[in-house]
Amino acid sequence: MQRIKVGMIGLAAVVLLIGLASAIIGSASRERPVATAGAAQADVVANMAVANTTTVAAAGEPLAEMGVAPSANTQAPAP
């Protein structure tokens, strides 16, 4: 009977620890990121990425579009 008690207490302790860890991780994932001074603004970066993608996509360079390779699309300056 004592083995059953010890086993049930151990099982309850493990379930309690798992529940506690789940609550901590769940609350950490719900927190909003802290905006720091000088950090990149998401809407500005998204607009830049969309503008860059449309110009590169028109050039037909899929590697440059994915950001793997630099764009070889260089234009000479006007005289």
Secondary structure, DSSP 8 states (H G I E B T S, - for coil): -HHHHHHHHHHHHHHHHHHHHHHHHHHHHTS-----TT---HHHHHHHHHHHHHHHHHHT-HHHHHTSS----------
